[in-house]
Amino acid sequence: MNQPDAGRTPRSLVESMNDAVRFRTIAVLVLLLATAILNGLRLAVSGDQSFADEPIGAPLVMGVLMLYQAITLLWLFKGRDHQKPLPTPWIYLNATIESAAPTALAFAVGLTSGTSLHVALLGPASHMYAIFLVLSILHVRFAVSCVAGVVATSGFGAVVIVSLMTDDTQVSEVLGLARSLEGLSAIFVLLTGIAAGMVAMRMRTYLESAASEAERRMRAEHDLQAAALVQQSLMPSESPVIPGFEIVGWNRPADETGGDYFDWVPLEDGRFAVCIADVTGHGLGPAMITCFCRAYARTALRVENRIAAAVTRLNAELVNDLGDGRFVTFAAVVITPDSDHILSTSAGHGPLLIHRHRNGTVEGFGADGLPLGLDGVDVEVEAVSHELADGDAFVLLTDGFFEWANHAGQQFGIKRLETALAKHGRATGHGLIDGLLQEVEAFADGTPQPDDLTAVVIRRTTTRNNGSRTR
């Protein structure tokens, strides 16, 4: 039976927020570099030497800002534990520095190059206000974006006030707009910061919900893995040693846990009971049912002398525990060591197949009664005796084998199953199961396994001949 894969730990809210800050720092640095490159190309094409003539102006502000972002990025990636939250004072300080940078750039352009502050606001500085406010969302804090908006608005207002005090040129001559709109523009900057904060708040809610859902999913996966380990531990890990017989069982669930199981039970009179069962559905619910079905079956088979009585007792127990719509198909085979005959009974489970070693033919047998656990239905099944010659194989399978469909929607079917058994029937027990599985998977051609797969092979290895035993 396959071991479940170890679940991966989901990303926490702190890790997601730290990732967002790292991303925004990269974005800021890239945008600053792009702005510098574009402005350099503009100067080269236009021949404008104003920045070149004033080296302590805008280039210095841009250079300092890019250096700050590069150092910040290096710290974010290498200088700290990514699973710990960023220091809150640093977050607010970083937002303040970035939001004040466009103001510094506007003053650098307007006061050091002889350019009007109104004109300076038309340059990169005005666009950087919006860039930093939008990217403040990635701090995922409402208050941080609002602080960024207040700082940006204050800086914008400071540029306007200084321009009114130092610039005699009317705005209408530069912008074609009334000077009163400058105050309104400052208000728009503040509203942009508040809007960014609302988006950040919504984004944080989404991240918290996603992190919580990921944690719940991780716990559910952990529970499923634990349930799968419990279910696997309940299935036999080794084949029983029964003189005259080879017994092999195999199971592969469709999910981490499944609704199939197989078992072998030594009985007090020296015989062995081999069981296979299929609970409707697959997953955690059916897996839980298989656990108490196994316990009930072991008790019933050991208490009752007749296999039919044991199945009736098992059904009575299951009726009280199964919910509406659930049932269990169940088959049991009782083996007497060194005997040519076995007894089988099937409650809704079929087909039961026999591969005859001598001529390679396959015989199929249907269910002897209704499935177990149906409310109001008494199950009465009588055991059927089968004679097995040397090499004959009695095969029990769950419906996952013959109901597996290909891309065209065609199921593998019982006929193909019998043909596959005729082809691989002389192989060892494990080889027989592997052969059937390969045939089914080749037919399915890559379609997902829809149901649990369980197989048990009971092969006769000793026959009697005139009172002597041969192998």
LINDA-V283737 format. One record per residue. N is the residue number from 0. RES is the residue in one letter. PHI is phi in whole degrees, -180 to 180 (NA if undefined). OMEGA is omega in whole degrees, 0 to 359 (* if undefined). D_LAST is the distance of its C-alpha to the last C-alpha in Angstrom with 2 decimals. Layout:
# LINDA-V283737
n:N res:RES phi:PHI omega:OMEGA d_last:D_LAST
n:N res:RES phi:PHI omega:OMEGA d_last:D_LAST
This chain:
# LINDA-V283737
n:0 res:M phi:NA omega:184 d_last:30.14
n:1 res:N phi:-69 omega:175 d_last:33.20
n:2 res:Q phi:-82 omega:179 d_last:35.81
n:3 res:P phi:-70 omega:177 d_last:39.31
n:4 res:D phi:-73 omega:177 d_last:41.94
n:5 res:A phi:-71 omega:181 d_last:44.73
n:6 res:G phi:-73 omega:178 d_last:47.90
n:7 res:R phi:-91 omega:180 d_last:50.99
n:8 res:T phi:-71 omega:181 d_last:54.16
n:9 res:P phi:-72 omega:178 d_last:56.79
n:10 res:R phi:-70 omega:179 d_last:60.24
n:11 res:S phi:-82 omega:177 d_last:62.74
n:12 res:L phi:-62 omega:180 d_last:66.24
n:13 res:V phi:-62 omega:180 d_last:67.74
n:14 res:E phi:-63 omega:180 d_last:65.61
n:15 res:S phi:-64 omega:180 d_last:66.52
n:16 res:M phi:-68 omega:177 d_last:70.21
n:17 res:N phi:-64 omega:176 d_last:70.14
n:18 res:D phi:-62 omega:180 d_last:68.55
n:19 res:A phi:-63 omega:179 d_last:71.35
n:20 res:V phi:-68 omega:177 d_last:73.98
n:21 res:R phi:-62 omega:180 d_last:72.45
n:22 res:F phi:-63 omega:183 d_last:72.36
n:23 res:R phi:-67 omega:178 d_last:75.98
n:24 res:T phi:-66 omega:175 d_last:77.13
n:25 res:I phi:-62 omega:181 d_last:75.56
n:26 res:A phi:-62 omega:179 d_last:77.19
n:27 res:V phi:-62 omega:181 d_last:80.58
n:28 res:L phi:-62 omega:178 d_last:80.41
n:29 res:V phi:-64 omega:180 d_last:79.47
n:30 res:L phi:-65 omega:177 d_last:82.25
n:31 res:L phi:-65 omega:178 d_last:84.79
n:32 res:L phi:-63 omega:179 d_last:83.83
n:33 res:A phi:-64 omega:178 d_last:84.07
n:34 res:T phi:-63 omega:180 d_last:87.48
n:35 res:A phi:-63 omega:180 d_last:88.74
n:36 res:I phi:-65 omega:181 d_last:87.55
n:37 res:L phi:-64 omega:180 d_last:89.04
n:38 res:N phi:-68 omega:176 d_last:92.30
n:39 res:G phi:-64 omega:177 d_last:92.44
n:40 res:L phi:-64 omega:179 d_last:91.95
n:41 res:R phi:-63 omega:180 d_last:94.70
n:42 res:L phi:-65 omega:181 d_last:97.07
n:43 res:A phi:-66 omega:182 d_last:96.25
n:44 res:V phi:-75 omega:185 d_last:96.91
n:45 res:S phi:-86 omega:183 d_last:100.01
n:46 res:G phi:78 omega:179 d_last:101.52
n:47 res:D phi:-72 omega:183 d_last:101.98
n:48 res:Q phi:-107 omega:185 d_last:102.44
n:49 res:S phi:-62 omega:179 d_last:103.07
n:50 res:F phi:-69 omega:180 d_last:99.89
n:51 res:A phi:-65 omega:180 d_last:100.42
n:52 res:D phi:-76 omega:182 d_last:103.93
n:53 res:E phi:-123 omega:185 d_last:102.78
n:54 res:P phi:-64 omega:181 d_last:99.77
n:55 res:I phi:-90 omega:183 d_last:99.91
n:56 res:G phi:-89 omega:186 d_last:99.44
n:57 res:A phi:-57 omega:179 d_last:96.47
n:58 res:P phi:-58 omega:179 d_last:94.42
n:59 res:L phi:-66 omega:179 d_last:94.61
n:60 res:V phi:-63 omega:180 d_last:93.46
n:61 res:M phi:-64 omega:180 d_last:90.58
n:62 res:G phi:-64 omega:179 d_last:89.58
n:63 res:V phi:-63 omega:181 d_last:89.64
n:64 res:L phi:-65 omega:179 d_last:87.65
n:65 res:M phi:-66 omega:177 d_last:84.98
n:66 res:L phi:-63 omega:178 d_last:84.79
n:67 res:Y phi:-61 omega:181 d_last:84.40
n:68 res:Q phi:-66 omega:179 d_last:81.55
n:69 res:A phi:-66 omega:178 d_last:79.81
n:70 res:I phi:-65 omega:177 d_last:80.02
n:71 res:T phi:-60 omega:181 d_last:78.81
n:72 res:L phi:-63 omega:179 d_last:75.84
n:73 res:L phi:-63 omega:178 d_last:74.92
n:74 res:W phi:-65 omega:182 d_last:75.13
n:75 res:L phi:-65 omega:184 d_last:73.04
n:76 res:F phi:-89 omega:189 d_last:70.21
n:77 res:K phi:-123 omega:190 d_last:70.21
n:78 res:G phi:-96 omega:185 d_last:72.51
n:79 res:R phi:-159 omega:177 d_last:70.82
n:80 res:D phi:-80 omega:184 d_last:67.70
n:81 res:H phi:-68 omega:181 d_last:66.81
n:82 res:Q phi:-89 omega:177 d_last:65.35
n:83 res:K phi:-100 omega:180 d_last:68.68
n:84 res:P phi:-67 omega:176 d_last:71.49
n:85 res:L phi:-68 omega:179 d_last:74.46
n:86 res:P phi:-61 omega:181 d_last:77.60
n:87 res:T phi:-59 omega:178 d_last:79.70
n:88 res:P phi:-59 omega:180 d_last:83.03
n:89 res:W phi:-65 omega:181 d_last:81.76
n:90 res:I phi:-60 omega:181 d_last:80.71
n:91 res:Y phi:-69 omega:178 d_last:84.22
n:92 res:L phi:-64 omega:180 d_last:85.87
n:93 res:N phi:-63 omega:179 d_last:83.84
n:94 res:A phi:-64 omega:179 d_last:84.75
n:95 res:T phi:-67 omega:180 d_last:88.40
n:96 res:I phi:-61 omega:183 d_last:88.51
n:97 res:E phi:-67 omega:181 d_last:86.96
n:98 res:S phi:-70 omega:178 d_last:89.16
n:99 res:A phi:-85 omega:183 d_last:92.25
n:100 res:A phi:-60 omega:179 d_last:91.40
n:101 res:P phi:-61 omega:177 d_last:92.84
n:102 res:T phi:-64 omega:178 d_last:96.08
n:103 res:A phi:-61 omega:179 d_last:96.27
n:104 res:L phi:-67 omega:179 d_last:95.68
n:105 res:A phi:-63 omega:178 d_last:98.41
n:106 res:F phi:-67 omega:180 d_last:100.89
n:107 res:A phi:-63 omega:179 d_last:99.91
n:108 res:V phi:-73 omega:187 d_last:100.63
n:109 res:G phi:-77 omega:186 d_last:103.72
n:110 res:L phi:-98 omega:183 d_last:105.46
n:111 res:T phi:-104 omega:181 d_last:104.64
n:112 res:S phi:-112 omega:181 d_last:104.92
n:113 res:G phi:80 omega:179 d_last:107.98
n:114 res:T phi:-85 omega:178 d_last:106.01
n:115 res:S phi:-59 omega:176 d_last:106.81
n:116 res:L phi:-61 omega:176 d_last:104.41
n:117 res:H phi:-62 omega:178 d_last:104.23
n:118 res:V phi:-66 omega:179 d_last:103.00
n:119 res:A phi:-59 omega:179 d_last:100.57
n:120 res:L phi:-70 omega:177 d_last:98.98
n:121 res:L phi:-81 omega:183 d_last:98.42
n:122 res:G phi:-85 omega:182 d_last:96.34
n:123 res:P phi:-56 omega:183 d_last:92.88
n:124 res:A phi:-58 omega:183 d_last:93.90
n:125 res:S phi:-64 omega:179 d_last:94.03
n:126 res:H phi:-74 omega:181 d_last:90.56
n:127 res:M phi:-67 omega:174 d_last:89.12
n:128 res:Y phi:-54 omega:182 d_last:90.16
n:129 res:A phi:-65 omega:182 d_last:87.87
n:130 res:I phi:-61 omega:183 d_last:85.04
n:131 res:F phi:-68 omega:178 d_last:84.99
n:132 res:L phi:-67 omega:179 d_last:85.36
n:133 res:V phi:-65 omega:181 d_last:82.47
n:134 res:L phi:-71 omega:176 d_last:80.22
n:135 res:S phi:-65 omega:177 d_last:81.17
n:136 res:I phi:-58 omega:185 d_last:78.83
n:137 res:L phi:-72 omega:168 d_last:75.90
n:138 res:H phi:-75 omega:175 d_last:77.00
n:139 res:V phi:57 omega:177 d_last:75.72
n:140 res:R phi:-140 omega:180 d_last:78.61
n:141 res:F phi:-59 omega:185 d_last:81.43
n:142 res:A phi:-66 omega:181 d_last:83.95
n:143 res:V phi:-65 omega:179 d_last:83.27
n:144 res:S phi:-65 omega:178 d_last:84.06
n:145 res:C phi:-66 omega:177 d_last:87.16
n:146 res:V phi:-62 omega:178 d_last:88.33
n:147 res:A phi:-61 omega:178 d_last:87.79
n:148 res:G phi:-64 omega:180 d_last:89.84
n:149 res:V phi:-65 omega:180 d_last:92.65
n:150 res:V phi:-64 omega:180 d_last:92.78
n:151 res:A phi:-64 omega:179 d_last:92.77
n:152 res:T phi:-65 omega:179 d_last:95.46
n:153 res:S phi:-62 omega:179 d_last:97.57
n:154 res:G phi:-66 omega:178 d_last:97.33
n:155 res:F phi:-61 omega:179 d_last:98.13
n:156 res:G phi:-64 omega:179 d_last:101.08
n:157 res:A phi:-63 omega:178 d_last:102.27
n:158 res:V phi:-63 omega:181 d_last:102.32
n:159 res:V phi:-64 omega:182 d_last:104.31
n:160 res:I phi:-64 omega:180 d_last:106.78
n:161 res:V phi:-64 omega:179 d_last:107.37
n:162 res:S phi:-65 omega:178 d_last:107.81
n:163 res:L phi:-68 omega:182 d_last:110.44
n:164 res:M phi:-82 omega:187 d_last:112.23
n:165 res:T phi:-115 omega:187 d_last:112.13
n:166 res:D phi:-110 omega:179 d_last:111.89
n:167 res:D phi:-87 omega:181 d_last:114.99
n:168 res:T phi:-72 omega:179 d_last:113.24
n:169 res:Q phi:-72 omega:180 d_last:112.74
n:170 res:V phi:-60 omega:180 d_last:109.20
n:171 res:S phi:-61 omega:179 d_last:110.44
n:172 res:E phi:-78 omega:183 d_last:111.34
n:173 res:V phi:-102 omega:184 d_last:107.85
n:174 res:L phi:-104 omega:186 d_last:105.51
n:175 res:G phi:74 omega:183 d_last:107.75
n:176 res:L phi:-126 omega:176 d_last:106.86
n:177 res:A phi:-72 omega:182 d_last:108.78
n:178 res:R phi:-65 omega:180 d_last:108.49
n:179 res:S phi:-65 omega:180 d_last:107.51
n:180 res:L phi:-71 omega:180 d_last:104.11
n:181 res:E phi:-64 omega:176 d_last:103.22
n:182 res:G phi:-64 omega:178 d_last:102.98
n:183 res:L phi:-64 omega:178 d_last:100.87
n:184 res:S phi:-62 omega:177 d_last:98.53
n:185 res:A phi:-62 omega:177 d_last:98.09
n:186 res:I phi:-64 omega:178 d_last:97.14
n:187 res:F phi:-63 omega:177 d_last:94.56
n:188 res:V phi:-62 omega:178 d_last:93.02
n:189 res:L phi:-63 omega:179 d_last:92.75
n:190 res:L phi:-64 omega:177 d_last:91.23
n:191 res:T phi:-63 omega:177 d_last:88.70
n:192 res:G phi:-63 omega:179 d_last:87.64
n:193 res:I phi:-66 omega:178 d_last:87.35
n:194 res:A phi:-62 omega:177 d_last:85.34
n:195 res:A phi:-62 omega:178 d_last:83.03
n:196 res:G phi:-63 omega:178 d_last:82.65
n:197 res:M phi:-65 omega:177 d_last:81.68
n:198 res:V phi:-65 omega:179 d_last:79.03
n:199 res:A phi:-61 omega:179 d_last:77.81
n:200 res:M phi:-64 omega:178 d_last:77.62
n:201 res:R phi:-65 omega:179 d_last:75.61
n:202 res:M phi:-64 omega:178 d_last:73.34
n:203 res:R phi:-64 omega:178 d_last:72.80
n:204 res:T phi:-59 omega:179 d_last:71.90
n:205 res:Y phi:-65 omega:180 d_last:69.33
n:206 res:L phi:-64 omega:178 d_last:67.87
n:207 res:E phi:-63 omega:178 d_last:67.74
n:208 res:S phi:-65 omega:180 d_last:65.98
n:209 res:A phi:-66 omega:179 d_last:63.51
n:210 res:A phi:-66 omega:179 d_last:62.85
n:211 res:S phi:-65 omega:178 d_last:62.39
n:212 res:E phi:-65 omega:178 d_last:60.01
n:213 res:A phi:-64 omega:178 d_last:58.02
n:214 res:E phi:-67 omega:177 d_last:57.82
n:215 res:R phi:-63 omega:180 d_last:56.68
n:216 res:R phi:-65 omega:178 d_last:54.05
n:217 res:M phi:-63 omega:179 d_last:52.88
n:218 res:R phi:-64 omega:179 d_last:52.61
n:219 res:A phi:-65 omega:178 d_last:50.72
n:220 res:E phi:-64 omega:178 d_last:48.27
n:221 res:H phi:-64 omega:178 d_last:47.89
n:222 res:D phi:-64 omega:178 d_last:47.22
n:223 res:L phi:-64 omega:179 d_last:44.64
n:224 res:Q phi:-64 omega:178 d_last:42.88
n:225 res:A phi:-64 omega:178 d_last:42.98
n:226 res:A phi:-64 omega:179 d_last:41.62
n:227 res:A phi:-63 omega:179 d_last:38.83
n:228 res:L phi:-65 omega:178 d_last:37.88
n:229 res:V phi:-64 omega:181 d_last:37.95
n:230 res:Q phi:-63 omega:178 d_last:35.83
n:231 res:Q phi:-63 omega:182 d_last:33.25
n:232 res:S phi:-66 omega:180 d_last:33.17
n:233 res:L phi:-81 omega:178 d_last:32.35
n:234 res:M phi:-86 omega:181 d_last:29.23
n:235 res:P phi:-59 omega:177 d_last:26.00
n:236 res:S phi:-93 omega:180 d_last:25.82
n:237 res:E phi:-134 omega:178 d_last:22.22
n:238 res:S phi:-76 omega:179 d_last:19.06
n:239 res:P phi:-74 omega:177 d_last:18.23
n:240 res:V phi:-96 omega:180 d_last:15.41
n:241 res:I phi:-124 omega:181 d_last:13.91
n:242 res:P phi:-54 omega:178 d_last:10.89
n:243 res:G phi:90 omega:183 d_last:8.47
n:244 res:F phi:-142 omega:168 d_last:10.67
n:245 res:E phi:-112 omega:181 d_last:12.15
n:246 res:I phi:-119 omega:179 d_last:15.93
n:247 res:V phi:-135 omega:176 d_last:18.53
n:248 res:G phi:-125 omega:182 d_last:22.26
n:249 res:W phi:-153 omega:180 d_last:25.20
n:250 res:N phi:-148 omega:172 d_last:28.95
n:251 res:R phi:-141 omega:182 d_last:32.05
n:252 res:P phi:-73 omega:177 d_last:35.38
n:253 res:A phi:-76 omega:175 d_last:38.24
n:254 res:D phi:-115 omega:177 d_last:40.67
n:255 res:E phi:-58 omega:177 d_last:40.49
n:256 res:T phi:-121 omega:184 d_last:39.23
n:257 res:G phi:-136 omega:180 d_last:37.46
n:258 res:G phi:-106 omega:177 d_last:37.10
n:259 res:D phi:-106 omega:168 d_last:33.30
n:260 res:Y phi:-158 omega:171 d_last:30.84
n:261 res:F phi:-132 omega:184 d_last:27.28
n:262 res:D phi:-162 omega:168 d_last:26.11
n:263 res:W phi:-132 omega:189 d_last:23.55
n:264 res:V phi:-126 omega:174 d_last:24.98
n:265 res:P phi:-72 omega:181 d_last:23.57
n:266 res:L phi:-97 omega:187 d_last:25.21
n:267 res:E phi:-66 omega:182 d_last:26.81
n:268 res:D phi:-86 omega:178 d_last:24.78
n:269 res:G phi:95 omega:178 d_last:21.48
n:270 res:R phi:-83 omega:177 d_last:20.53
n:271 res:F phi:-125 omega:173 d_last:20.65
n:272 res:A phi:-110 omega:177 d_last:22.96
n:273 res:V phi:-111 omega:186 d_last:22.54
n:274 res:C phi:-122 omega:170 d_last:25.95
n:275 res:I phi:-144 omega:183 d_last:27.66
n:276 res:A phi:-145 omega:180 d_last:31.43
n:277 res:D phi:-139 omega:177 d_last:34.18
n:278 res:V phi:-87 omega:180 d_last:37.77
n:279 res:T phi:-57 omega:181 d_last:40.49
n:280 res:G phi:86 omega:175 d_last:41.80
n:281 res:H phi:-150 omega:185 d_last:40.74
n:282 res:G phi:127 omega:188 d_last:42.47
n:283 res:L phi:-68 omega:181 d_last:43.69
n:284 res:G phi:-60 omega:177 d_last:44.44
n:285 res:P phi:-59 omega:179 d_last:41.06
n:286 res:A phi:-62 omega:178 d_last:39.42
n:287 res:M phi:-65 omega:180 d_last:41.37
n:288 res:I phi:-65 omega:180 d_last:40.29
n:289 res:T phi:-61 omega:182 d_last:36.58
n:290 res:C phi:-66 omega:181 d_last:37.19
n:291 res:F phi:-79 omega:173 d_last:38.64
n:292 res:C phi:-64 omega:178 d_last:36.35
n:293 res:R phi:-61 omega:181 d_last:33.39
n:294 res:A phi:-64 omega:178 d_last:35.28
n:295 res:Y phi:-62 omega:183 d_last:36.21
n:296 res:A phi:-64 omega:180 d_last:32.71
n:297 res:R phi:-62 omega:180 d_last:31.25
n:298 res:T phi:-65 omega:183 d_last:34.06
n:299 res:A phi:-63 omega:182 d_last:33.81
n:300 res:L phi:-68 omega:180 d_last:30.08
n:301 res:R phi:-83 omega:182 d_last:30.52
n:302 res:V phi:-84 omega:185 d_last:33.70
n:303 res:E phi:-87 omega:179 d_last:32.96
n:304 res:N phi:-78 omega:182 d_last:30.63
n:305 res:R phi:-101 omega:181 d_last:30.23
n:306 res:I phi:-65 omega:179 d_last:28.99
n:307 res:A phi:-64 omega:178 d_last:31.95
n:308 res:A phi:-66 omega:179 d_last:34.39
n:309 res:A phi:-64 omega:179 d_last:32.99
n:310 res:V phi:-66 omega:178 d_last:33.60
n:311 res:T phi:-63 omega:179 d_last:37.08
n:312 res:R phi:-65 omega:179 d_last:37.87
n:313 res:L phi:-61 omega:180 d_last:36.76
n:314 res:N phi:-62 omega:181 d_last:39.02
n:315 res:A phi:-62 omega:178 d_last:41.96
n:316 res:E phi:-70 omega:184 d_last:41.69
n:317 res:L phi:-70 omega:181 d_last:41.46
n:318 res:V phi:-57 omega:182 d_last:44.45
n:319 res:N phi:-77 omega:188 d_last:46.69
n:320 res:D phi:-109 omega:182 d_last:45.63
n:321 res:L phi:-82 omega:177 d_last:45.21
n:322 res:G phi:-80 omega:179 d_last:48.36
n:323 res:D phi:-61 omega:176 d_last:49.63
n:324 res:G phi:87 omega:179 d_last:47.61
n:325 res:R phi:-103 omega:175 d_last:44.39
n:326 res:F phi:-153 omega:183 d_last:41.24
n:327 res:V phi:-131 omega:168 d_last:37.51
n:328 res:T phi:-89 omega:190 d_last:34.71
n:329 res:F phi:-143 omega:175 d_last:31.78
n:330 res:A phi:-136 omega:179 d_last:28.32
n:331 res:A phi:-136 omega:177 d_last:25.94
n:332 res:V phi:-127 omega:178 d_last:22.45
n:333 res:V phi:-104 omega:185 d_last:21.54
n:334 res:I phi:-116 omega:171 d_last:17.93
n:335 res:T phi:-102 omega:182 d_last:17.02
n:336 res:P phi:-53 omega:177 d_last:14.12
n:337 res:D phi:61 omega:178 d_last:11.17
n:338 res:S phi:-106 omega:177 d_last:13.34
n:339 res:D phi:-83 omega:184 d_last:13.10
n:340 res:H phi:-118 omega:172 d_last:16.58
n:341 res:I phi:-125 omega:176 d_last:18.36
n:342 res:L phi:-113 omega:178 d_last:22.13
n:343 res:S phi:-129 omega:172 d_last:24.13
n:344 res:T phi:-147 omega:184 d_last:27.83
n:345 res:S phi:-137 omega:175 d_last:29.99
n:346 res:A phi:-103 omega:178 d_last:33.59
n:347 res:G phi:75 omega:184 d_last:34.92
n:348 res:H phi:-107 omega:179 d_last:31.82
n:349 res:G phi:-170 omega:359 d_last:30.37
n:350 res:P phi:-82 omega:168 d_last:28.86
n:351 res:L phi:-98 omega:189 d_last:25.36
n:352 res:L phi:-121 omega:174 d_last:23.05
n:353 res:I phi:-124 omega:173 d_last:19.75
n:354 res:H phi:-100 omega:180 d_last:18.23
n:355 res:R phi:-87 omega:186 d_last:16.49
n:356 res:H phi:-66 omega:186 d_last:13.93
n:357 res:R phi:-62 omega:185 d_last:14.68
n:358 res:N phi:-117 omega:177 d_last:18.41
n:359 res:G phi:75 omega:180 d_last:19.05
n:360 res:T phi:-83 omega:181 d_last:21.43
n:361 res:V phi:-125 omega:176 d_last:22.41
n:362 res:E phi:-112 omega:181 d_last:23.64
n:363 res:G phi:-119 omega:180 d_last:26.16
n:364 res:F phi:-130 omega:179 d_last:27.52
n:365 res:G phi:-84 omega:181 d_last:30.82
n:366 res:A phi:-71 omega:179 d_last:32.10
n:367 res:D phi:-91 omega:181 d_last:32.54
n:368 res:G phi:-164 omega:181 d_last:35.74
n:369 res:L phi:-77 omega:176 d_last:38.27
n:370 res:P phi:-61 omega:182 d_last:37.78
n:371 res:L phi:-89 omega:173 d_last:38.52
n:372 res:G phi:91 omega:179 d_last:41.85
n:373 res:L phi:-79 omega:184 d_last:44.19
n:374 res:D phi:-65 omega:178 d_last:47.34
n:375 res:G phi:82 omega:181 d_last:48.29
n:376 res:V phi:-117 omega:176 d_last:44.95
n:377 res:D phi:-90 omega:181 d_last:42.80
n:378 res:V phi:-94 omega:176 d_last:39.12
n:379 res:E phi:-128 omega:179 d_last:37.43
n:380 res:V phi:-127 omega:177 d_last:33.90
n:381 res:E phi:-103 omega:180 d_last:31.57
n:382 res:A phi:-71 omega:177 d_last:27.83
n:383 res:V phi:-113 omega:181 d_last:25.88
n:384 res:S phi:-92 omega:177 d_last:22.61
n:385 res:H phi:-128 omega:176 d_last:19.88
n:386 res:E phi:-97 omega:180 d_last:16.87
n:387 res:L phi:-116 omega:174 d_last:13.83
n:388 res:A phi:-88 omega:181 d_last:11.32
n:389 res:D phi:-57 omega:179 d_last:8.00
n:390 res:G phi:92 omega:179 d_last:9.61
n:391 res:D phi:-65 omega:182 d_last:12.88
n:392 res:A phi:-123 omega:174 d_last:15.11
n:393 res:F phi:-99 omega:190 d_last:17.97
n:394 res:V phi:-117 omega:175 d_last:20.73
n:395 res:L phi:-116 omega:182 d_last:23.88
n:396 res:L phi:-133 omega:170 d_last:26.79
n:397 res:T phi:-91 omega:189 d_last:30.43
n:398 res:D phi:-71 omega:176 d_last:33.21
n:399 res:G phi:-60 omega:179 d_last:33.99
n:400 res:F phi:-70 omega:188 d_last:31.55
n:401 res:F phi:-90 omega:176 d_last:33.07
n:402 res:E phi:-98 omega:177 d_last:36.63
n:403 res:W phi:-69 omega:186 d_last:37.08
n:404 res:A phi:-104 omega:176 d_last:39.97
n:405 res:N phi:-90 omega:183 d_last:41.25
n:406 res:H phi:-66 omega:179 d_last:44.90
n:407 res:A phi:-84 omega:180 d_last:45.86
n:408 res:G phi:86 omega:179 d_last:44.74
n:409 res:Q phi:-84 omega:177 d_last:41.85
n:410 res:Q phi:-81 omega:179 d_last:38.79
n:411 res:F phi:-59 omega:172 d_last:35.31
n:412 res:G phi:80 omega:183 d_last:34.65
n:413 res:I phi:-73 omega:180 d_last:31.77
n:414 res:K phi:-61 omega:178 d_last:31.72
n:415 res:R phi:-64 omega:178 d_last:31.27
n:416 res:L phi:-63 omega:179 d_last:28.60
n:417 res:E phi:-65 omega:178 d_last:26.62
n:418 res:T phi:-63 omega:179 d_last:27.21
n:419 res:A phi:-65 omega:179 d_last:26.02
n:420 res:L phi:-67 omega:177 d_last:22.82
n:421 res:A phi:-63 omega:181 d_last:22.22
n:422 res:K phi:-74 omega:187 d_last:22.87
n:423 res:H phi:-110 omega:188 d_last:20.67
n:424 res:G phi:-64 omega:182 d_last:18.02
n:425 res:R phi:-86 omega:178 d_last:15.16
n:426 res:A phi:-72 omega:174 d_last:16.07
n:427 res:T phi:-63 omega:181 d_last:14.70
n:428 res:G phi:-57 omega:179 d_last:16.36
n:429 res:H phi:-65 omega:179 d_last:19.34
n:430 res:G phi:-65 omega:178 d_last:19.58
n:431 res:L phi:-64 omega:180 d_last:19.71
n:432 res:I phi:-64 omega:178 d_last:22.49
n:433 res:D phi:-61 omega:180 d_last:24.29
n:434 res:G phi:-64 omega:178 d_last:24.27
n:435 res:L phi:-62 omega:181 d_last:25.77
n:436 res:L phi:-63 omega:179 d_last:28.29
n:437 res:Q phi:-63 omega:179 d_last:29.37
n:438 res:E phi:-64 omega:181 d_last:29.96
n:439 res:V phi:-67 omega:181 d_last:32.03
n:440 res:E phi:-66 omega:177 d_last:34.01
n:441 res:A phi:-64 omega:178 d_last:34.77
n:442 res:F phi:-68 omega:181 d_last:36.09
n:443 res:A phi:-66 omega:173 d_last:38.12
n:444 res:D phi:56 omega:173 d_last:39.70
n:445 res:G phi:94 omega:176 d_last:40.90
n:446 res:T phi:-70 omega:182 d_last:41.95
n:447 res:P phi:-62 omega:177 d_last:41.54
n:448 res:Q phi:-64 omega:187 d_last:38.56
n:449 res:P phi:-85 omega:186 d_last:40.17
n:450 res:D phi:-146 omega:179 d_last:37.77
n:451 res:D phi:-67 omega:179 d_last:35.00
n:452 res:L phi:-119 omega:178 d_last:31.46
n:453 res:T phi:-141 omega:181 d_last:28.50
n:454 res:A phi:-143 omega:174 d_last:24.90
n:455 res:V phi:-133 omega:178 d_last:21.81
n:456 res:V phi:-117 omega:176 d_last:18.34
n:457 res:I phi:-116 omega:184 d_last:15.85
n:458 res:R phi:-112 omega:176 d_last:12.47
n:459 res:R phi:-81 omega:182 d_last:9.84
n:460 res:T phi:-117 omega:182 d_last:6.38
n:461 res:T phi:-137 omega:174 d_last:5.16
n:462 res:T phi:-123 omega:177 d_last:7.15
n:463 res:R phi:-100 omega:178 d_last:9.37
n:464 res:N phi:-141 omega:180 d_last:10.66
n:465 res:N phi:58 omega:176 d_last:13.96
n:466 res:G phi:85 omega:179 d_last:13.44
n:467 res:S phi:-104 omega:181 d_last:10.35
n:468 res:R phi:-112 omega:179 d_last:6.94
n:469 res:T phi:-131 omega:177 d_last:3.76
n:470 res:R phi:-125 omega:* d_last:0.00
